[in-house]
Amino acid sequence: MKEIPGDLSFLKSHEWVRVEDDGTATIGISDHAQGLLGDLVYVELPNVGDMAKAGTAAAVVESVKAASDVYSPVSGEIVAVNDDLADKPETINEDAYGEGWMFVVKLSDRDELKDLVDPDAYAEMIENEED
């Protein structure tokens, strides 16, 4: 398993969020999730200007195995999407915590961050899943 960056928080459904200095939050799926899905072949991203709501589906990833909703860990306006994923969805497989980011949300409620799990708790959770 790849090292989990210490600056991330996670939903139990395997989405990560990195809060940036400008009050935005970058969101993607975990390395563990992309590993379970296998080779990604398609990504459907939200539109800039859409509103994301914490805990609701905001994007879809499709692999050779299955299609899966991607839930937003936080609420707010979508201010950027990773258009590169349209031509190269496998970027998520290659670099889930870096170039494989999916979308950016301008946070509307920072308190929602308290409901997320930290990297250590997330690592423990996925370790227990594998038992």
N, C-alpha and C positions, 0 to 999 in steps of 0.2 A: 504494500500500500504506500502511496506517495505521502510525503510529509504534508500535514495540513497547516497552512499559514495561520499564524497566531492572531492576525488582524481581522479574521472573519468570524461571523456568527452564522448559525444554521437553523433552518426549519427541519423538523423531524422527517420531512418528505424529501430531504437531500438537496435543497436549494441553499446557496450561500449568499451572504450580503457583506459587502465591504463599505463602511461609511467613510466617505471622502471628506476632506477639510472644508469643502464648499457647501456642505449640507446635502449632498446627493448621496445615493447609495447604488453601488454597482452590484448587479445580481447575475448569478449563473447557477449551474448545477455542479454538484461535488464530483470529485474524481471517482469516488466510490460509485456514484449514480451512473456516470458515463461508462464505467466498467461493467456494471450490471446490464446496461442497455446494449452494449456492444457497439459496432461500427455505426455511427450516425450518418444518415443519408439525406435528412431534410430537417430544417428548423423553420418554424413559423413564429415570427416575432411580433410583438405588439407594434402599434404605430406611435410615433412621436406625437405627443398631445393627448394620448389616451390616459385614462386614470387607472392606476393599479390599486387594488384593494388587498390588504394583507390577508393571506390565506386563500386567495382565489386564483384560479388559473389565469395566467397572463401570456403564456407562450406554449408551444408544443414542440417536442423533439421526436423524430422518428428514426428508428434504427432498423436494421435488417430483422430484428426480433419483434419489435413492438413500437407503438406510438405512446407517448407519455406526456401528460400535462406538466407544465412547469408553473409552480405557484409563486406568487410574489410574497416575499417575507415581510414587506412593508407596504404602506399606502402612500400614494402621491402621484404626481404627474410624471409620465414617461418623457424624459428629456433627451434621450439618445438610445439608439439601438445599434447592435453590431452587424451592420450590413454585410460585412465580409463573410458571415456565416451562411448567407444565401448560396454563395458559390463554393464554400468550403466548410460544410457542417462538421467535418472531421476535426476541425480546429479544437472543438470541445474535447474530443478524445485525446488529442495531443497535449493540450494545455488548459485544462478545465479551470484553473484558478488565475489564469493570466489572459492570453489572447482569446480564450474561449468564453469570455464574459458575454452575456446576452443582451441586457438592457440596463439603463440607468434611470433611477427614480429620484425626483426631488421630494425629499421626505416631508410628509404633512403631519406626522405624529411620531416624534422620537421615542415616546413611551412604548411603542410597539417593539422596539429593540429589546426591551426587557423580557419579552416572551420567547426570544430565540435562545438557542443553546450555544455555549462557547466551544472552541475547538476541542478541548479535552473531553467535554461531555459528549460531543459528537463522535469523537474517535472511540470512546467507550461504547456508545450506542451501536455503531456499525460493527464493532468487535463482537458484541453480544448477538447481533443479527446472524453472524457467521457461525456461531456455536451450534 
